[in-house]
Structures are given as C-alpha cells and as structure tokens.
Amino acid sequence: DSGVTQTPKHLITATGQRVTLRCSPRSGDLSVYWYQQSLDQGLQFLIQYYNGEERAKGNILERFSAQQFPDLHSELNLSSLELGDSALYFCASSVEGQGSYGYTFGSGTRLTVV
Amino acid sequence: DAKTTQPPSMDCAEGRAANLPCNHSTISGNEYVYWYRQIHSQGPQYIIHGLKNNETNEMASLIITEDRKSSTLILPHATLRDTAVYYCIVSMFSGGYNKLIFGAGTRLAVHP
C-alpha cells in the first residue's frame, strides 16, 4: 500500500457517458498529479494541483476536468467518453515537488469505454 | 525540464548487475536525476535520486558523471521481480510547480 488511494479500481462505461475518478493523496502530501496511460503507451501527464490550486496542465482534453478539495483529495472528471479514453489513470502525490521521496503513485483506475 | 535519452530495452541475467544508462546533456544546475520503475501495469515506483554525488539505497545505486550529463542506475543483483520499465527523469527537487514528465523508459527483462 503506497498510501495513495484511487477509486474505483475498475470502471466500465459506455461511450458518451461521464465518470469521476477519485484520489486520496498520502497523508501530509499537498500536491496531486493525474496521469493517463493508454495501452502500450507511456505515461501522459494531465494536470497537477497543489493545496487546492491548479498548478500545471499537460495534455488534458477539454472534456476532462479535475479539482482538489479542501481535504486535499482530488477528482478527475471525464465526460463525453470515447473509445480512445480507455486507459489506466494514475494519481500521484508529493509534499511539494519531487522532494526526498519523489512522487508516490496509486495503483490506478482502469477505465474501459465500450 | 531537461530531456533524457534511454535505450528502449535491455536484458540481464538473474543475479547479475543491471546497469541502466541515461543521457541528460541539457540538465540544469538545480535539477536532480530521478529514477522510477513501473512493473507491468502497476503505478510507477520511486527508486532513487541524486544531484551530483553518487547515491545508494536498499534498492539501487545511482552513478552520476562529473559533468552531470549522464547517469547510470545499478541494480546490484537483479531478480526476476526487477523486470519492469525504468524511467530516468530530471526535475527540480522542490517547488509547487513541478511536474514529472515520463519518457519511453528502458524495458528491462531479467531472465533466469
């Protein structure tokens, strides 16, 4: 157990639908990062939040949005889902930047769009 | 963030040392070298990091050249469980604006 909790672990939904992925960071970590990993693809950085504020954006589609709540958990919302959105979605957390222990990743949410 | 270059794949015999190279010729003075690995479809795992001195922990050793333009991750006694994709990344140590950018990494296969 890395200390970063992602729910649900698996999600199957239909095209056009909307889903919400949840991430609880490791205790004490202020930064949350979201990554997408499609089949046989690398890890693509989507977005970063730090203490409730958006800090950096990567290759995140306009159909996707995220937020970090006062208790520091984060949610990634994916809407108008397409088959190509099927992927593993990872959340990571850190105290601030990389720090002495780098990022701590969760075990991911596997999204399947049918 | 500086770009890194790694070989796409490597093989290693079980029990032998695995030496994974990484080039980061554009690294800046305040950037550290970090190594992560991803076993199958699990979340990436932090291994080790360093600035300019060699570092060692219970998982691996990190050798950084004097000019800091390249580094080598050493797994001293590779096991089958070390089969994974290894990522070399350069990033600042702290600051709330960091983001970790993964490249393609090196796919290490440890065989009996």
Interface residues (C-beta under 8 A of the other chain):
Chain A: S2 V4 L30 S31 Y33 Y35 Q37 G42 L43 F45 Q48 Y50 N51 R55 A56 G58 L88 F90 A92 S94 E96 G97 Q98 G99 S100 Y101 G102 Y103 T104 F105 G106 S107 G108 R110
Chain B: Y32 Y34 Y36 Q38 S41 Q42 G43 P44 Q45 Y46 H49 S91 M92 F93 S94 G95 G96 Y97 N98 K99 L100 I101 F102 G103 A104 G105
